[in-house]
Amino acid sequence: MSKLIRMDHTGHSTLAEWTAEDPAAVQDAVTAFREQLDNGYLGMVSTGPGHAEQVRELPVDASLVIMRLPLSGG
């Protein structure tokens, strides 16, 4: 089962869970992902230990997609 989570003040909140065999759950996850992007969050997927890449579309085959706010500062 794949998961979409948002990093927040509680640690994280689960936004969606899906399997590729459940089209309705996939669509719900895609909708939740897009809503988070619209709210300024970035989608991140692990590419290996200590590495991640930003994604602009929900990778349905990923086991975990993390939404986080951009880092601020300078």
Chimera marker file (.cmm) of the C-alpha trace (Angstrom):
<marker_set name="trace">
<marker id="1" x="0.000" y="0.000" z="0.000" r="1" g="1" b="0" radius="0.5"/>
<marker id="2" x="1.278" y="3.456" z="-0.932" r="1" g="1" b="0" radius="0.5"/>
<marker id="3" x="0.952" y="6.508" z="1.298" r="1" g="1" b="0" radius="0.5"/>
<marker id="4" x="0.787" y="10.274" z="0.844" r="1" g="1" b="0" radius="0.5"/>
<marker id="5" x="1.774" y="12.170" z="3.982" r="1" g="1" b="0" radius="0.5"/>
<marker id="6" x="2.197" y="15.844" z="4.882" r="1" g="1" b="0" radius="0.5"/>
<marker id="7" x="4.899" y="16.940" z="7.298" r="1" g="1" b="0" radius="0.5"/>
<marker id="8" x="3.294" y="19.241" z="9.864" r="1" g="1" b="0" radius="0.5"/>
<marker id="9" x="3.368" y="20.332" z="13.504" r="1" g="1" b="0" radius="0.5"/>
<marker id="10" x="2.243" y="16.859" z="14.662" r="1" g="1" b="0" radius="0.5"/>
<marker id="11" x="5.098" y="15.160" z="12.817" r="1" g="1" b="0" radius="0.5"/>
<marker id="12" x="3.010" y="14.065" z="9.861" r="1" g="1" b="0" radius="0.5"/>
<marker id="13" x="-0.557" y="13.537" z="8.741" r="1" g="1" b="0" radius="0.5"/>
<marker id="14" x="-1.653" y="10.797" z="6.359" r="1" g="1" b="0" radius="0.5"/>
<marker id="15" x="-3.540" y="12.358" z="3.439" r="1" g="1" b="0" radius="0.5"/>
<marker id="16" x="-4.178" y="9.273" z="1.293" r="1" g="1" b="0" radius="0.5"/>
<marker id="17" x="-3.435" y="5.582" z="0.939" r="1" g="1" b="0" radius="0.5"/>
<marker id="18" x="-3.840" y="3.589" z="-2.280" r="1" g="1" b="0" radius="0.5"/>
<marker id="19" x="-2.931" y="0.536" z="-4.297" r="1" g="1" b="0" radius="0.5"/>
<marker id="20" x="-2.593" y="0.528" z="-8.064" r="1" g="1" b="0" radius="0.5"/>
<marker id="21" x="-5.498" y="-1.949" z="-8.211" r="1" g="1" b="0" radius="0.5"/>
<marker id="22" x="-7.919" y="0.589" z="-6.681" r="1" g="1" b="0" radius="0.5"/>
<marker id="23" x="-8.591" y="3.349" z="-9.247" r="1" g="1" b="0" radius="0.5"/>
<marker id="24" x="-10.865" y="5.324" z="-6.896" r="1" g="1" b="0" radius="0.5"/>
<marker id="25" x="-8.177" y="5.412" z="-4.183" r="1" g="1" b="0" radius="0.5"/>
<marker id="26" x="-5.559" y="6.438" z="-6.779" r="1" g="1" b="0" radius="0.5"/>
<marker id="27" x="-7.790" y="9.292" z="-7.938" r="1" g="1" b="0" radius="0.5"/>
<marker id="28" x="-8.346" y="10.415" z="-4.329" r="1" g="1" b="0" radius="0.5"/>
<marker id="29" x="-4.572" y="10.412" z="-3.788" r="1" g="1" b="0" radius="0.5"/>
<marker id="30" x="-3.963" y="12.410" z="-6.991" r="1" g="1" b="0" radius="0.5"/>
<marker id="31" x="-6.567" y="14.956" z="-5.890" r="1" g="1" b="0" radius="0.5"/>
<marker id="32" x="-5.026" y="15.250" z="-2.400" r="1" g="1" b="0" radius="0.5"/>
<marker id="33" x="-1.542" y="15.617" z="-3.939" r="1" g="1" b="0" radius="0.5"/>
<marker id="34" x="-2.687" y="18.441" z="-6.248" r="1" g="1" b="0" radius="0.5"/>
<marker id="35" x="-4.450" y="20.235" z="-3.378" r="1" g="1" b="0" radius="0.5"/>
<marker id="36" x="-1.231" y="20.203" z="-1.381" r="1" g="1" b="0" radius="0.5"/>
<marker id="37" x="0.748" y="21.559" z="-4.353" r="1" g="1" b="0" radius="0.5"/>
<marker id="38" x="-1.845" y="24.344" z="-4.688" r="1" g="1" b="0" radius="0.5"/>
<marker id="39" x="-1.314" y="25.151" z="-0.990" r="1" g="1" b="0" radius="0.5"/>
<marker id="40" x="2.436" y="25.637" z="-1.479" r="1" g="1" b="0" radius="0.5"/>
<marker id="41" x="3.712" y="22.196" z="-0.480" r="1" g="1" b="0" radius="0.5"/>
<marker id="42" x="6.413" y="20.302" z="-2.363" r="1" g="1" b="0" radius="0.5"/>
<marker id="43" x="6.109" y="16.613" z="-3.201" r="1" g="1" b="0" radius="0.5"/>
<marker id="44" x="9.172" y="14.512" z="-2.371" r="1" g="1" b="0" radius="0.5"/>
<marker id="45" x="10.033" y="10.875" z="-3.107" r="1" g="1" b="0" radius="0.5"/>
<marker id="46" x="13.050" y="8.957" z="-1.829" r="1" g="1" b="0" radius="0.5"/>
<marker id="47" x="15.584" y="7.939" z="-4.462" r="1" g="1" b="0" radius="0.5"/>
<marker id="48" x="17.744" y="5.989" z="-2.032" r="1" g="1" b="0" radius="0.5"/>
<marker id="49" x="19.270" y="6.326" z="1.423" r="1" g="1" b="0" radius="0.5"/>
<marker id="50" x="19.733" y="10.025" z="2.183" r="1" g="1" b="0" radius="0.5"/>
<marker id="51" x="18.448" y="11.166" z="-1.224" r="1" g="1" b="0" radius="0.5"/>
<marker id="52" x="15.106" y="12.448" z="-2.492" r="1" g="1" b="0" radius="0.5"/>
<marker id="53" x="13.730" y="14.208" z="-5.514" r="1" g="1" b="0" radius="0.5"/>
<marker id="54" x="10.903" y="16.669" z="-5.963" r="1" g="1" b="0" radius="0.5"/>
<marker id="55" x="7.914" y="15.453" z="-7.972" r="1" g="1" b="0" radius="0.5"/>
<marker id="56" x="5.196" y="17.540" z="-9.610" r="1" g="1" b="0" radius="0.5"/>
<marker id="57" x="2.854" y="14.628" z="-10.308" r="1" g="1" b="0" radius="0.5"/>
<marker id="58" x="1.928" y="11.830" z="-7.939" r="1" g="1" b="0" radius="0.5"/>
<marker id="59" x="4.101" y="8.785" z="-8.696" r="1" g="1" b="0" radius="0.5"/>
<marker id="60" x="1.438" y="6.102" z="-8.246" r="1" g="1" b="0" radius="0.5"/>
<marker id="61" x="4.082" y="3.356" z="-7.945" r="1" g="1" b="0" radius="0.5"/>
<marker id="62" x="5.951" y="5.070" z="-5.055" r="1" g="1" b="0" radius="0.5"/>
<marker id="63" x="5.473" y="3.520" z="-1.626" r="1" g="1" b="0" radius="0.5"/>
<marker id="64" x="5.730" y="6.885" z="0.156" r="1" g="1" b="0" radius="0.5"/>
<marker id="65" x="5.244" y="10.453" z="-1.058" r="1" g="1" b="0" radius="0.5"/>
<marker id="66" x="5.991" y="13.239" z="1.411" r="1" g="1" b="0" radius="0.5"/>
<marker id="67" x="4.537" y="16.729" z="1.150" r="1" g="1" b="0" radius="0.5"/>
<marker id="68" x="6.545" y="19.473" z="2.850" r="1" g="1" b="0" radius="0.5"/>
<marker id="69" x="6.768" y="23.218" z="2.818" r="1" g="1" b="0" radius="0.5"/>
<marker id="70" x="9.779" y="24.821" z="1.110" r="1" g="1" b="0" radius="0.5"/>
<marker id="71" x="12.677" y="25.735" z="3.377" r="1" g="1" b="0" radius="0.5"/>
<marker id="72" x="12.867" y="29.420" z="4.156" r="1" g="1" b="0" radius="0.5"/>
<marker id="73" x="15.855" y="31.542" z="4.933" r="1" g="1" b="0" radius="0.5"/>
<marker id="74" x="18.782" y="32.781" z="2.999" r="1" g="1" b="0" radius="0.5"/>
<link id1="1" id2="2" r="1" g="1" b="0" radius="0.2"/>
<link id1="2" id2="3" r="1" g="1" b="0" radius="0.2"/>
<link id1="3" id2="4" r="1" g="1" b="0" radius="0.2"/>
<link id1="4" id2="5" r="1" g="1" b="0" radius="0.2"/>
<link id1="5" id2="6" r="1" g="1" b="0" radius="0.2"/>
<link id1="6" id2="7" r="1" g="1" b="0" radius="0.2"/>
<link id1="7" id2="8" r="1" g="1" b="0" radius="0.2"/>
<link id1="8" id2="9" r="1" g="1" b="0" radius="0.2"/>
<link id1="9" id2="10" r="1" g="1" b="0" radius="0.2"/>
<link id1="10" id2="11" r="1" g="1" b="0" radius="0.2"/>
<link id1="11" id2="12" r="1" g="1" b="0" radius="0.2"/>
<link id1="12" id2="13" r="1" g="1" b="0" radius="0.2"/>
<link id1="13" id2="14" r="1" g="1" b="0" radius="0.2"/>
<link id1="14" id2="15" r="1" g="1" b="0" radius="0.2"/>
<link id1="15" id2="16" r="1" g="1" b="0" radius="0.2"/>
<link id1="16" id2="17" r="1" g="1" b="0" radius="0.2"/>
<link id1="17" id2="18" r="1" g="1" b="0" radius="0.2"/>
<link id1="18" id2="19" r="1" g="1" b="0" radius="0.2"/>
<link id1="19" id2="20" r="1" g="1" b="0" radius="0.2"/>
<link id1="20" id2="21" r="1" g="1" b="0" radius="0.2"/>
<link id1="21" id2="22" r="1" g="1" b="0" radius="0.2"/>
<link id1="22" id2="23" r="1" g="1" b="0" radius="0.2"/>
<link id1="23" id2="24" r="1" g="1" b="0" radius="0.2"/>
<link id1="24" id2="25" r="1" g="1" b="0" radius="0.2"/>
<link id1="25" id2="26" r="1" g="1" b="0" radius="0.2"/>
<link id1="26" id2="27" r="1" g="1" b="0" radius="0.2"/>
<link id1="27" id2="28" r="1" g="1" b="0" radius="0.2"/>
<link id1="28" id2="29" r="1" g="1" b="0" radius="0.2"/>
<link id1="29" id2="30" r="1" g="1" b="0" radius="0.2"/>
<link id1="30" id2="31" r="1" g="1" b="0" radius="0.2"/>
<link id1="31" id2="32" r="1" g="1" b="0" radius="0.2"/>
<link id1="32" id2="33" r="1" g="1" b="0" radius="0.2"/>
<link id1="33" id2="34" r="1" g="1" b="0" radius="0.2"/>
<link id1="34" id2="35" r="1" g="1" b="0" radius="0.2"/>
<link id1="35" id2="36" r="1" g="1" b="0" radius="0.2"/>
<link id1="36" id2="37" r="1" g="1" b="0" radius="0.2"/>
<link id1="37" id2="38" r="1" g="1" b="0" radius="0.2"/>
<link id1="38" id2="39" r="1" g="1" b="0" radius="0.2"/>
<link id1="39" id2="40" r="1" g="1" b="0" radius="0.2"/>
<link id1="40" id2="41" r="1" g="1" b="0" radius="0.2"/>
<link id1="41" id2="42" r="1" g="1" b="0" radius="0.2"/>
<link id1="42" id2="43" r="1" g="1" b="0" radius="0.2"/>
<link id1="43" id2="44" r="1" g="1" b="0" radius="0.2"/>
<link id1="44" id2="45" r="1" g="1" b="0" radius="0.2"/>
<link id1="45" id2="46" r="1" g="1" b="0" radius="0.2"/>
<link id1="46" id2="47" r="1" g="1" b="0" radius="0.2"/>
<link id1="47" id2="48" r="1" g="1" b="0" radius="0.2"/>
<link id1="48" id2="49" r="1" g="1" b="0" radius="0.2"/>
<link id1="49" id2="50" r="1" g="1" b="0" radius="0.2"/>
<link id1="50" id2="51" r="1" g="1" b="0" radius="0.2"/>
<link id1="51" id2="52" r="1" g="1" b="0" radius="0.2"/>
<link id1="52" id2="53" r="1" g="1" b="0" radius="0.2"/>
<link id1="53" id2="54" r="1" g="1" b="0" radius="0.2"/>
<link id1="54" id2="55" r="1" g="1" b="0" radius="0.2"/>
<link id1="55" id2="56" r="1" g="1" b="0" radius="0.2"/>
<link id1="56" id2="57" r="1" g="1" b="0" radius="0.2"/>
<link id1="57" id2="58" r="1" g="1" b="0" radius="0.2"/>
<link id1="58" id2="59" r="1" g="1" b="0" radius="0.2"/>
<link id1="59" id2="60" r="1" g="1" b="0" radius="0.2"/>
<link id1="60" id2="61" r="1" g="1" b="0" radius="0.2"/>
<link id1="61" id2="62" r="1" g="1" b="0" radius="0.2"/>
<link id1="62" id2="63" r="1" g="1" b="0" radius="0.2"/>
<link id1="63" id2="64" r="1" g="1" b="0" radius="0.2"/>
<link id1="64" id2="65" r="1" g="1" b="0" radius="0.2"/>
<link id1="65" id2="66" r="1" g="1" b="0" radius="0.2"/>
<link id1="66" id2="67" r="1" g="1" b="0" radius="0.2"/>
<link id1="67" id2="68" r="1" g="1" b="0" radius="0.2"/>
<link id1="68" id2="69" r="1" g="1" b="0" radius="0.2"/>
<link id1="69" id2="70" r="1" g="1" b="0" radius="0.2"/>
<link id1="70" id2="71" r="1" g="1" b="0" radius="0.2"/>
<link id1="71" id2="72" r="1" g="1" b="0" radius="0.2"/>
<link id1="72" id2="73" r="1" g="1" b="0" radius="0.2"/>
<link id1="73" id2="74" r="1" g="1" b="0" radius="0.2"/>
</marker_set>
